[in-house]
Amino acid sequence: MSDDTIARRETAMRLQPHRRAVLAGLGTALAWPIVARAATGPVTRKVGAFDVTIVSDGTLNVPLSFSLPETPPADVAALFRAHGLPESGSPSQTNAVLISSGRERILIDAGSGPGFQPTAGKLQDNLEAAGIAPDSITKVVFTHCHADHLWGVIDDFGDAERFPNATYVIGAAEWDFWIHPETAARVPDALKGMALATRRILKTIEKKVERRRDGDRLAPAVSYLATPGHTPGHMAVLIEDGGQRILVGGDVLTHTAISFARPDWRIGADLDRDQGIATRKRLLDLLAQDRIPLIGFHIAWPGLGVVERQGTGYRFSPL
């Protein structure tokens, strides 16, 4: 075994305690009860001259007590019943997005990689099954730096890039937050392990990272829209060409019932829960008013639909 291989395995072993800490903090119960729909092959939609393709990274399991720590279980159960959703719950989907035009291939979020949960980390295999080689990706744009969006950028050993020819784009405020050496001490206990591993991964790719801000154009037809709350620098990604638009929403709107019918509920994974509520309401109003299709990272596969007003709330209608 070469010295390089040994060193890479040692790096991977050092990362494992942080990954185990994340899973221990989150537990193994199901968090986001949704109507389960198994991910199939990639789903593609045209936006002007661009192909927007949704590719699954698998599914995640997170405890409801973590996701909605301030909401009485009876209220959650009533909401699910009203929407015809199983109270026992289903895994949460993880829907990454690939934007293609000519030789440009832009991946929005890199999934979690194989070390986070055994049901996730399927993105690279699913891309390759669709004939998309990792070295053909020219840019990776991150909505935010939680494990299920960032960790898949690094290989199983924890030090080599999965997309070696890509540059990376992260919101400036998001970068500043996770790269800060004191962040791991400041976040809730359930996220401390993740914060340590996330900082290490960011340092690994640092030389190829562009830090961008709200409204910045990241590539032709692709721009950032600030959507803070879930994390300090969370960004949605707007794709706009030929009079057509799609918004890739990351983790602002994550559940087909809760996010739309009760955007005022405080979400445990939001680092600023009040800001998260304000952002959800603002984004829902924009999407409903302008009829902009949404791709939600955790919404039931393939996560594509439109937002419609319904009474005093909203509803998500799959496309």
C-alpha positions in Angstrom: 0.0 0.0 0.0 1.5 3.4 -1.0 2.3 6.1 1.5 -0.3 8.3 -0.3 -3.1 5.8 0.2 -2.2 5.3 3.8 -2.3 9.0 4.4 -5.7 9.4 2.8 -7.2 6.6 4.9 -5.8 8.2 8.0 -7.5 11.5 7.0 -10.8 9.6 6.4 -10.5 8.0 9.9 -10.0 11.4 11.5 -13.2 12.6 9.8 -15.3 9.7 11.0 -15.7 10.9 14.7 -17.2 14.1 13.4 -19.6 12.2 11.1 -20.6 9.9 14.0 -21.2 13.0 16.2 -23.5 14.4 13.7 -25.5 11.2 13.4 -25.6 10.8 17.2 -26.9 14.4 17.5 -29.6 13.8 15.0 -30.6 10.3 15.9 -32.3 7.7 13.7 -36.1 8.5 13.8 -37.8 10.1 10.8 -38.3 13.8 10.7 -40.1 15.0 7.6 -43.1 12.7 6.9 -43.9 13.0 3.3 -45.6 10.9 0.6 -42.6 8.7 -0.3 -41.9 8.5 -4.0 -38.7 6.6 -4.9 -36.3 8.5 -7.0 -35.9 7.1 -10.5 -33.6 8.4 -13.3 -32.8 12.0 -13.6 -35.6 14.5 -14.5 -34.8 17.3 -16.9 -36.7 20.5 -17.6 -35.7 23.2 -20.2 -35.2 26.8 -19.1 -34.4 28.7 -22.2 -31.3 27.2 -23.8 -30.4 25.4 -20.6 -31.2 21.8 -19.5 -32.0 21.7 -15.7 -31.6 18.1 -14.5 -32.6 16.8 -11.1 -30.4 14.0 -9.8 -31.0 12.1 -6.5 -28.4 11.8 -3.8 -30.6 9.3 -1.9 -32.6 9.9 1.2 -32.0 11.0 4.8 -33.5 10.1 8.2 -33.6 12.8 10.9 -35.7 12.9 14.2 -38.9 14.9 14.4 -37.8 16.1 17.8 -34.8 17.8 16.1 -36.8 19.2 13.2 -39.7 20.7 15.1 -38.6 21.0 18.7 -41.1 23.7 19.6 -44.2 22.3 17.9 -46.6 20.1 19.9 -46.7 16.6 18.4 -50.5 16.7 18.2 -50.3 19.8 16.0 -47.9 18.1 13.7 -50.1 15.0 13.5 -53.1 17.1 12.7 -51.4 18.9 9.9 -50.2 15.6 8.4 -53.7 14.1 8.6 -55.1 17.1 6.9 -52.7 16.7 4.0 -53.1 12.9 3.8 -49.6 12.3 4.9 -48.5 9.2 7.0 -48.0 10.1 10.6 -45.3 7.4 10.8 -43.2 9.4 8.3 -41.0 8.7 5.3 -37.3 9.4 4.5 -36.5 12.9 3.2 -35.4 13.1 -0.4 -32.2 14.9 -1.5 -32.5 16.4 -4.9 -29.3 17.9 -6.5 -29.5 20.0 -9.7 -27.3 20.0 -12.8 -27.4 22.9 -15.2 -26.1 22.1 -18.7 -25.5 24.2 -21.8 -22.8 23.4 -24.3 -19.6 22.5 -22.4 -20.8 24.2 -19.2 -22.0 21.8 -16.5 -22.9 23.5 -13.2 -23.9 21.3 -10.2 -25.9 22.9 -7.4 -25.0 21.1 -4.2 -22.8 18.1 -4.0 -24.8 15.8 -1.7 -23.4 14.2 1.5 -21.0 11.6 0.3 -21.0 8.1 1.7 -20.0 8.9 5.2 -23.0 10.7 6.5 -26.0 8.3 6.3 -26.0 4.9 4.5 -29.1 5.9 2.5 -27.5 9.0 1.1 -24.3 9.7 -0.9 -25.7 8.3 -4.2 -25.1 11.4 -6.3 -21.9 10.4 -8.1 -23.2 7.0 -8.9 -26.5 8.5 -10.2 -24.6 11.1 -12.3 -22.4 8.4 -13.8 -25.4 6.2 -14.5 -26.8 9.1 -16.5 -23.6 9.4 -18.5 -22.3 12.4 -16.6 -18.6 12.0 -15.6 -17.4 13.8 -12.5 -14.6 15.4 -14.4 -17.1 17.0 -16.8 -18.5 19.2 -14.0 -17.2 22.7 -14.5 -18.6 24.5 -11.4 -20.2 23.5 -8.1 -22.5 26.1 -6.6 -23.5 25.6 -2.9 -26.8 26.8 -1.4 -25.2 26.3 2.0 -22.6 24.2 3.8 -24.6 21.6 5.8 -23.2 18.1 5.5 -25.9 16.9 3.0 -25.0 19.7 0.6 -21.2 20.0 1.0 -19.6 16.8 2.1 -20.0 15.0 -1.2 -17.5 17.3 -2.8 -14.7 15.3 -1.3 -14.0 11.6 -1.9 -14.3 8.6 0.5 -10.8 9.3 1.9 -11.6 12.9 2.8 -9.0 14.8 0.9 -9.4 14.4 -2.9 -12.0 16.3 -4.9 -14.8 14.3 -6.6 -15.1 17.0 -9.3 -11.5 17.7 -10.0 -12.1 20.2 -12.9 -14.7 22.3 -11.1 -14.4 25.6 -9.4 -16.7 26.3 -6.4 -19.1 29.0 -5.4 -20.2 29.7 -1.9 -22.0 32.7 -0.4 -19.5 35.0 1.3 -21.4 35.1 4.6 -21.8 31.3 4.5 -18.1 30.9 4.0 -17.2 33.3 6.8 -19.5 31.5 9.2 -18.3 28.0 8.7 -14.6 28.8 8.3 -14.5 30.7 11.6 -12.5 28.6 14.1 -15.1 29.3 16.9 -18.2 28.3 15.0 -18.0 24.7 16.2 -18.2 26.0 19.8 -21.2 28.2 19.1 -23.6 26.0 17.2 -26.0 23.6 18.9 -24.5 20.4 20.3 -26.1 18.3 17.5 -24.2 20.3 14.9 -20.8 20.6 16.5 -19.3 17.5 14.8 -20.6 18.7 11.5 -19.1 22.1 12.0 -15.7 20.7 12.5 -15.8 18.4 9.5 -17.3 21.2 7.3 -14.5 23.6 8.2 -12.0 20.9 7.3 -13.6 20.3 3.9 -13.8 24.0 3.1 -10.1 24.3 3.9 -9.4 21.5 1.5 -11.1 23.2 -1.4 -10.3 26.8 -0.4 -8.0 27.7 -3.3 -10.7 27.0 -5.8 -13.6 28.8 -4.0 -15.3 32.0 -5.2 -17.2 33.9 -2.4 -20.3 35.6 -3.9 -23.2 37.8 -2.7 -26.9 38.3 -3.2 -27.7 39.1 -6.8 -24.3 38.1 -8.1 -24.3 36.4 -11.5 -22.5 33.1 -11.0 -22.6 31.9 -14.7 -24.7 32.7 -17.7 -28.4 32.6 -16.6 -27.4 31.7 -13.0 -27.5 34.0 -10.0 -27.7 34.0 -6.2 -30.7 35.1 -4.1 -30.0 35.6 -0.4 -32.3 33.4 1.7 -30.7 33.5 5.2 -32.1 31.9 8.4 -31.4 28.2 7.9 -27.8 29.2 7.9 -26.4 32.7 8.0 -25.4 32.8 4.3 -27.9 30.4 2.8 -28.5 31.2 -0.9 -31.2 30.1 -3.4 -30.1 29.8 -7.0 -32.2 31.5 -9.8 -31.9 30.1 -13.3 -33.3 32.5 -15.9 -33.1 32.4 -19.6 -35.4 33.0 -22.6 -38.1 34.4 -20.4 -38.2 31.2 -18.3 -37.2 30.8 -14.7 -36.7 28.1 -12.0 -35.5 28.7 -8.4 -33.4 26.1 -6.7 -34.4 26.7 -3.1 -31.9 24.6 -1.1 -33.3 24.2 2.4 -35.6 27.2 2.7 -38.7 25.1 1.8 -38.2 21.5 2.7 -41.6 19.8 3.4 -44.7 19.6 1.2 -47.0 20.4 4.2 -45.1 22.3 6.8 -43.1 24.7 4.7 -46.2 25.8 2.7 -49.1 25.5 5.1 -47.2 26.5 8.3 -44.2 28.6 7.3 -44.5 30.2 10.7 -43.4 27.1 12.6 -39.9 27.3 14.0 -37.6 24.8 12.4 -34.9 23.1 14.6 -32.3 23.0 11.8 -32.6 26.8 11.3 -29.7 28.5 13.0 -31.8 31.7 13.2 -35.4 30.4 13.5 -37.0 33.8 13.4 -35.1 34.8 10.3 -36.0 31.4 8.8 -39.7 32.2 9.2 -39.3 35.7 7.6 -37.4 34.2 4.7 -39.9 31.5 4.1 -42.8 33.9 4.0 -40.9 36.3 1.7 -39.9 33.5 -0.7 -43.4 31.9 -0.8 -44.9 35.3 -1.7 -42.4 35.8 -4.5 -42.9 32.3 -5.9 -46.7 32.4 -5.8 -46.9 35.9 -7.2 -44.5 35.4 -10.1 -45.3 31.7 -10.7 -41.7 30.7 -10.6 -41.2 26.9 -10.4 -39.3 25.7 -7.4 -36.9 22.8 -6.9 -36.7 21.9 -3.3 -33.7 19.8 -2.1 -35.7 17.8 0.4 -39.2 17.9 -1.2 -40.6 14.6 -2.4 -38.8 13.4 -5.6 -38.1 15.1 -7.9 -38.9 18.2 -5.7 -40.2 20.3 -8.7 -43.4 22.2 -8.5 -45.2 25.6 -8.2 -46.3 27.5 -5.1 -50.0 28.5 -5.0 -51.9 30.5 -2.4 -54.4 28.5 -0.4 -56.5 30.4 2.2 -54.1 32.2 4.6 -51.3 29.9 3.6 -49.8 28.2 0.5 -49.6 24.8 -1.2 -47.1 23.1 -3.3 -48.3 21.6 -6.6 -45.9 19.1 -8.2 -45.0 19.5 -11.9 
